[in-house]
Amino acid sequence: SKQYLFGLKVNAPISSVVFGEAKNCVYMLCETGEVYTFDLRTRRCLSRHFDEGAVKGTSMACSKDGSTYACGSSSGVVNIYDSKAAAGGGPRPSPLKTLMNITTPLDTLRFNHD
């Protein structure tokens, strides 16, 4: 019906949005490298942290089961985070894995089902 339901506020322009965990939460990556996690049922911010080493956040992806998510930046760095650990990890949680072999800005990220 394209009816406006509610808004979610963040502190910077959003570069990527992805749904996770059975569509009950949404992850937002801002251009500043901040990652927000919102619960769509309560409309509250569950966590907020900075993507480690991000110059400018450009893309984001969430795994099918919602256990991990990845953040890509304009410098080509991809950080993969554990969803549960990042939620309670403070303002700068450590990524599970960092991929630094890409030299171009990332505009799309996807998880393989394998």
Secondary structure, DSSP 4 states (H G I P E B T S, - for coil): ----------SS-EEEEEEETTTTEEEEEETTSEEEEEETTTTEEEEEEEPTT-SSEEEEEE-TTSSEEEEEETTS-EEEEEHHHHHTS-SSPPPSEEE----S----------
